[in-house]
């Protein structure tokens, strides 16, 4: 089984979010980048398929050379090789289209992407990719088993989960649950040394067009101070929620 | 040229988010000088949609669609959009709608923007405001394709009654191959889900252990609320992952969010910041959550919450 794991290069979850150039660009100043958490759960699940079922695991990112340390980290965790599509990630559609070419050229059976990236939160790349290449698709995937060309996946639904049967070729939008937080791997020195020697292939883009563009950003209006209510005066809280906030 | 809205239902009943999506579609249609068509799958109560702004309802009744399937549902909506000459399509932010939307976008060659929180600020170029960076910012996003697909954030626009009526027609699309078949569904019956809830009561490590969750559940019951938890609580296995709200868990956009014993890590606050009113109950007055909340009580949850629950019960009985 050939597995491709899509890796988004995103600001660490603790990052302060600011914008520059008249609020048209994300301010990368002082921001630490990491593997998108949803992708990392998928990558870790892919390592299980590699170790238990002999799958090969490649990772891919659509982005400039600044994303290479993130791809190297994925190699240090255990992926066999990395691909970087050398173009700016303009929108979800353009990324999906670039990925579609990588998947078709590489003949991958299973594509594991994250449910969404934690920066732009579009939640559209895996679904669009499946639509473009005609593969099956499971979103919000929290469990995955593959047996030959058959796959059994668990999808989180509102208020529960459902188990589905499908087949390869398959694209999943994965998240926590594919593996547990405690299963995530911190690259060790040996992995980091080996990652330096593993192939990181830079490929030129297919030249996909974007359909949407984020023209400007704004931050939520600053919040007023909290109104503190005395712990002995719960009636006052109920009064505020009813008459002032009008939510009960 | 109409605005098409997919009105989601469950067990034959329209979901609340469907009414919000129709209200939203109506606001866009008014600006565009066109009308709203709703497409609905196996729902029995679609005649009410006129009251929220739909002029026409396409009712699909087909046993082959009894179980949700993203590909088949996306294909139904795509066929409706093509029949109606749709230029703007609207879906909700439920798990199912977010699943089918990217497939629909590819089928319609529509630029898709998810997590939209307002009516378009401009029709030409077509520009909508969406949340980004897990609610830490908004992005004003332009859609440049002829057909546009909008995923509306739940509880962002509200439900607006316009008092109209809709013509209801049967619609019989062809049914696509499914590719994915459901083996089993595991869903709590009669429990409010985080996605549908207007109120969420959430617990953190301050509750000391899973055996104390009765506090959260009792308060939630009085308020008709969904229950949720912080990341450490789900990592410790006190509560299921499906209740974890925050940056790597579920986003919450409710009218009222009550946090009990949650200190307010930046990732948690990001995930819940789209909620309109936030209440925090915590022993530590320095907890970061107090900076993000609208109302706060510095106090011991084990003393405050049972009193709050009892008093709310009395309040609800009085105001019923």
Interface residues (C-beta under 8 A of the other chain):
Chain A: X11 X13 X14 X17 X19 X37 X38 X91 X92 X93 X96 X118 X119 X120 X121 X122 X123 X124 X125 X126 X127 X128 X130 X131 X132 X136 X137 X138 X139 X140 X142 X152 X153 X155 X156 X157 X158 X159 X160 X161 X162 X163 X164 X165 X166 X167 X175 X176 X177 X181 X182 X210 X211 X212 X213 X214 X215 X216 X217 X218 X219 X220 X223 X224 X226 X227 X228 X229 X230 X231 X234 X235 X237 X238 X240 X241 X242 X245 X247 X248
Chain B: X70 X71 X94 X95 X96 X98 X99 X100 X101 X102 X103 X105 X106 X107 X110 X111 X112 X113 X114 X115 X127 X131 X132 X133 X134 X135 X136 X137 X138 X139 X140 X141 X142 X143 X144 X145 X179 X180 X181 X182 X183 X184 X185 X186 X187 X188 X191 X193 X194 X195 X196 X199 X223 X235 X241 X242 X244 X247 X248 X249 X255 X256 X266 X267 X270 X273 X276 X277 X279 X280 X290 X291 X292 X293 X294 X295 X296 X297 X298 X299 X300 X303 X304 X307 X308 X311 X312 X315 X316 X319
